[in-house]
């Protein structure tokens, strides 16, 4: 181990993009829309239970979307921060690379 710390900005940026895309996909497919009309189930109790389940599942998905957006934002800020620092370091050190 060299003792150096290195951040691969393209990998970090790719993770942010992937999380953002997943959150977008989750927003466009509502879980609550899975439950069909009551007559599809042949029993009102089954329909009501499944409808309730889908509603609760949707609430959980919405919380995950919020958390995912927070994670994607943090990853994007990290990419920006590391990129800014890298640019400043190149200016200070004249673009010299470490051995």
C-alpha positions as a LaTeX table, in Angstrom:
\begin{tabular}{lrrr}
\hline
Residue & $x$ (\AA) & $y$ (\AA) & $z$ (\AA) \\
\hline
Unk1 & 0.00 & 0.00 & 0.00 \\
Unk2 & 1.47 & 3.33 & $-1.06$ \\
Unk3 & $-0.20$ & 5.42 & 1.65 \\
Unk4 & $-1.65$ & 7.72 & $-1.01$ \\
Unk5 & $-5.28$ & 8.64 & $-1.17$ \\
Unk6 & $-6.77$ & 8.78 & $-4.63$ \\
Unk7 & $-10.29$ & 9.53 & $-5.81$ \\
Unk8 & $-11.44$ & 8.43 & $-9.24$ \\
Unk9 & $-13.76$ & 11.28 & $-10.15$ \\
Unk10 & $-15.32$ & 9.45 & $-13.09$ \\
Unk11 & $-16.30$ & 6.55 & $-10.82$ \\
Unk12 & $-17.72$ & 8.92 & $-8.19$ \\
Unk13 & $-19.59$ & 10.84 & $-10.89$ \\
Unk14 & $-20.89$ & 7.58 & $-12.36$ \\
Unk15 & $-22.25$ & 6.56 & $-8.97$ \\
Unk16 & $-24.06$ & 9.90 & $-8.63$ \\
Unk17 & $-25.55$ & 9.50 & $-12.09$ \\
Unk18 & $-26.65$ & 5.92 & $-11.40$ \\
Unk19 & $-28.32$ & 6.87 & $-8.12$ \\
Unk20 & $-30.08$ & 9.81 & $-9.79$ \\
Unk21 & $-31.31$ & 7.60 & $-12.64$ \\
Unk22 & $-32.60$ & 4.99 & $-10.21$ \\
Unk23 & $-34.48$ & 7.65 & $-8.25$ \\
Unk24 & $-35.99$ & 8.96 & $-11.51$ \\
Unk25 & $-37.08$ & 5.45 & $-12.47$ \\
Unk26 & $-38.66$ & 4.93 & $-9.05$ \\
Unk27 & $-40.55$ & 8.23 & $-9.34$ \\
Unk28 & $-42.03$ & 7.36 & $-12.72$ \\
Unk29 & $-43.36$ & 3.94 & $-11.66$ \\
Unk30 & $-45.83$ & 4.35 & $-8.81$ \\
Unk31 & $-46.26$ & 1.20 & $-6.72$ \\
Unk32 & $-49.78$ & 2.19 & $-5.78$ \\
Unk33 & $-50.79$ & 1.86 & $-9.46$ \\
Unk34 & $-50.15$ & $-1.90$ & $-9.30$ \\
Unk35 & $-53.40$ & $-2.56$ & $-7.47$ \\
Unk36 & $-56.25$ & $-3.10$ & $-9.90$ \\
Unk37 & $-60.00$ & $-2.73$ & $-9.43$ \\
Unk38 & $-61.76$ & $-4.69$ & $-6.67$ \\
Unk39 & $-63.45$ & $-7.09$ & $-9.09$ \\
Unk40 & $-60.04$ & $-8.43$ & $-10.17$ \\
Unk41 & $-59.52$ & $-9.99$ & $-6.75$ \\
Unk42 & $-62.80$ & $-11.81$ & $-6.24$ \\
Unk43 & $-62.89$ & $-10.76$ & $-2.58$ \\
Unk44 & $-63.19$ & $-7.28$ & $-1.13$ \\
Unk45 & $-60.94$ & $-8.12$ & 1.82 \\
Unk46 & $-58.12$ & $-9.30$ & $-0.44$ \\
Unk47 & $-58.42$ & $-6.16$ & $-2.56$ \\
Unk48 & $-58.43$ & $-3.88$ & 0.48 \\
Unk49 & $-55.41$ & $-5.65$ & 1.99 \\
Unk50 & $-53.44$ & $-5.44$ & $-1.25$ \\
Unk51 & $-54.43$ & $-1.81$ & $-1.77$ \\
Unk52 & $-53.25$ & $-1.02$ & 1.76 \\
Unk53 & $-50.02$ & $-2.94$ & 1.17 \\
Unk54 & $-49.33$ & $-1.03$ & $-2.06$ \\
Unk55 & $-50.03$ & 2.29 & $-0.35$ \\
Unk56 & $-47.60$ & 1.50 & 2.46 \\
Unk57 & $-45.02$ & 0.22 & $-0.01$ \\
Unk58 & $-45.33$ & 3.49 & $-1.96$ \\
Unk59 & $-44.67$ & 5.46 & 1.24 \\
Unk60 & $-41.48$ & 3.47 & 1.76 \\
Unk61 & $-40.41$ & 4.03 & $-1.84$ \\
Unk62 & $-40.97$ & 7.78 & $-1.45$ \\
Unk63 & $-38.69$ & 7.80 & 1.59 \\
Unk64 & $-36.05$ & 5.89 & $-0.39$ \\
Unk65 & $-36.36$ & 8.43 & $-3.20$ \\
Unk66 & $-35.72$ & 11.27 & $-0.75$ \\
Unk67 & $-32.70$ & 9.45 & 0.69 \\
Unk68 & $-31.42$ & 8.63 & $-2.79$ \\
Unk69 & $-31.69$ & 12.26 & $-3.84$ \\
Unk70 & $-29.68$ & 13.24 & $-0.75$ \\
Unk71 & $-27.02$ & 10.63 & $-1.57$ \\
Unk72 & $-26.81$ & 11.72 & $-5.23$ \\
Unk73 & $-26.47$ & 15.34 & $-4.13$ \\
Unk74 & $-23.68$ & 14.47 & $-1.72$ \\
Unk75 & $-21.85$ & 12.49 & $-4.40$ \\
Unk76 & $-22.17$ & 15.38 & $-6.85$ \\
Unk77 & $-20.83$ & 17.84 & $-4.27$ \\
Unk78 & $-17.92$ & 15.49 & $-3.57$ \\
Unk79 & $-17.09$ & 15.33 & $-7.29$ \\
Unk80 & $-17.19$ & 19.13 & $-7.49$ \\
Unk81 & $-15.09$ & 19.52 & $-4.36$ \\
Unk82 & $-12.42$ & 17.05 & $-5.43$ \\
Unk83 & $-12.40$ & 18.53 & $-8.93$ \\
Unk84 & $-11.95$ & 22.06 & $-7.56$ \\
Unk85 & $-9.18$ & 20.92 & $-5.23$ \\
Unk86 & $-7.43$ & 19.06 & $-8.03$ \\
Unk87 & $-7.53$ & 22.18 & $-10.22$ \\
Unk88 & $-6.15$ & 24.33 & $-7.40$ \\
Unk89 & $-3.41$ & 21.81 & $-6.64$ \\
Unk90 & $-2.36$ & 21.75 & $-10.30$ \\
Unk91 & $-2.11$ & 25.55 & $-10.27$ \\
Unk92 & $-0.06$ & 25.59 & $-7.06$ \\
Unk93 & 2.26 & 22.77 & $-8.05$ \\
Unk94 & 2.47 & 23.68 & $-11.72$ \\
Unk95 & 0.88 & 20.45 & $-12.93$ \\
Unk96 & 3.66 & 18.30 & $-11.48$ \\
Unk97 & 2.57 & 14.76 & $-10.83$ \\
Unk98 & 3.58 & 12.80 & $-7.76$ \\
Unk99 & 5.97 & 9.88 & $-8.34$ \\
\hline
\end{tabular}
